[in-house]
Amino acid sequence: MTKRSMTRVFRAVAVVGMSAALLAGPAAAQDARTQIGNAMKTMGSENLNSITFWGVAQNGNFGQNNNANHPWPMANASDYTRSIDFTAPASRATWVNYAVPVTGGAAAQTPGQQNITPQQGTWAQQLEIWTTPWGVLRAAAANNATARSQTVGGRRMTVFSFDAPIKSPGGLPYKVNAFINPQGLVERVETWVENPIFGDMLVESEYTNYRDAYGVMYPANIVVKRGGWPTFQAQLLGITANPADIQARVTPPPPPGRAGGAAPGAAPGGAAPGGARGGGAAPAAAPPAPTAMSEKLADGVWRIGQNPGAGAYNALAVEFADHIVLFEPGPANEARGLAIIAETKRVIPNKPIRYGVISHHHADHTGGIAAPAGEGIVIVTPAVNKTYLERALSNPRTLAPDSFSKSKRKAVVEGFTGDKRVFSDATRTFEIHVVKGLPHADGNVIGYLPKEKILVYADMFNLPNPVGSVPNPPVVGTGVFLDNIERLKLDVDRIMSVHSLNPDRMTTVAEIRASLGRK
Ligand SMILES: [Zn+2]
């Protein structure tokens, strides 16, 4: 979905919601209740307190597309089963992934799961229950939904609108719209949830090709989109209504030593903000609060690091005569971005941070982009990423106001064309080069200080194997990184990784070569 149409949908819904509320009197409320009851009858869900559904599914890796203008990458989720207890409410989904590990090598099966307990009150989790075709009608009835008619694509739809009984971090209710098609079936559900990159992010679920299971209707096809692209899709093969053992089905197993958690430093990308229905990593325990730790690499050149265990993202601050350029100004989350900015101002006082060069558009490298955008820092990135970032940063941010929305600024994204962007004045030169031939992401850049012989990069060499055996096959991204250093004839002494290496250190071309088994 384009930026414009996404914004238009949001505005249209906001306006309609307001007028519906103004018109809704007792008669209208009675009418809405009747219509919701009718929809439940058609769906066969009046007596549905729990459900299990199963099929083949795919989870999208939100925020981690290989090109900023392409859909999220989808991973197979075979043997997908989800059970929902609407009365608790609770839900548990399980599936099996089959994919090549990020470190390369043969594809492997890994089990996946998502557990939502009654205690998990965030809308990002609860919406997995209340935006299902059966859950949304139950929630509409419980939350005084209004009803209206709307023609969509030439078809007359009934739209139930209500506020979920959960407040956003900014104190606003979460809005839900359920579209009932002329056959009386739930065809589309919309809601919005806060996201650090996309602001008030539309979550749209489409339910089509309904089938009948002993009177309970279920969609054979489900597509859920976040940020305009699918984060979950499924072909349902069947359902069980009110399974007798629902309690067991929604109870998470005891944690067997944190199964499924990524090994530290293993996966560049990690858990993406926003998540996917049943996908992505489960939200981990809150990391320790980030505190910046800086290290002077050369005169006017600082590594803005982080306390161990807090996520470990590094930025590079480069001082010019009358301003500062930051490489990776908003990784991880807003707190991290704010800490980077504060520490940069401390070590290089009295100069504005004018430019922030992001290594690439992935969610873990832009999750804190609200901080530089709110500071009025120009976001510099290859042109391929410009539309994506402008679209994200032009959404309303009302559900969870952040430093960007509070600043009332308009984001400035400089999308440079060509293979490089050079920052230069009488004091120094900082070259930004676009990495060529990298499968991980188009528009990934490295920063190079020719005088100081310092290079900064993200995601191409993350492996904790300084002297270990060479992976077989060697990691593709690392090979591409070395090829680009050689192609550009960069004379490099020290290399800084945005993700802290394990053990934490600056690396060298020799170490990267060795990791590839090259002499
Ligand atoms: Zn990445």
Residues whose N, C-alpha, C, O or C-beta is under 5 A from the ligand:
A	BS01	ZN	P268 H362 D459
